[in-house]
Amino acid sequence: MMMNRVSIPLEDRTKLSGALQGLLNPLQELVLQTKQAHWAVVGEEFQSFHLNMDELNAAYGLFVDSVAERMLALGFVPAGQVGDIAAKPVLSALPEGFVQKGPLMSAVADSIGAVAARVRAALAAVGGLDVVTDDLLTEMLQSMEKTLWMLAAQEVHA
Ligand SMILES: [Fe+2]
């Protein structure tokens, strides 16, 4: 194993790494889904949703890298290959083919909500072991829950 000089006991680093690995592949799934949504949307609201999904895709791509690199800083190698993602997918697939914004957005919001719930659960599980991981997870959760509000606001037709 590689030398690790982070001043967190190995036992805690192992728990943190496990929690981060549990988020890595679901976040990678979100990267794939937001890009699929960016491509598949049709209808009057195409342009804004198309751009919004690309913004989320970029944000979740950064989350993936941050989670993986925190694992590395803690002394563990992330498992982020296609086989790792496919072995235990956690998200429901988006509808196939061209999709209207409404149902597509609801499906993407369900997926973001599912991953956000996992982030919250990870915080409950390993919160307090490492302020850096706490900060990373909290920042991701804040962003994802803000997005959930913004997507839900578009579902309201008063
Ligand atoms: Fe594009």
Residues whose N, C-alpha, C, O or C-beta is under 5 A from the ligand:
A	BS01	LIG	none
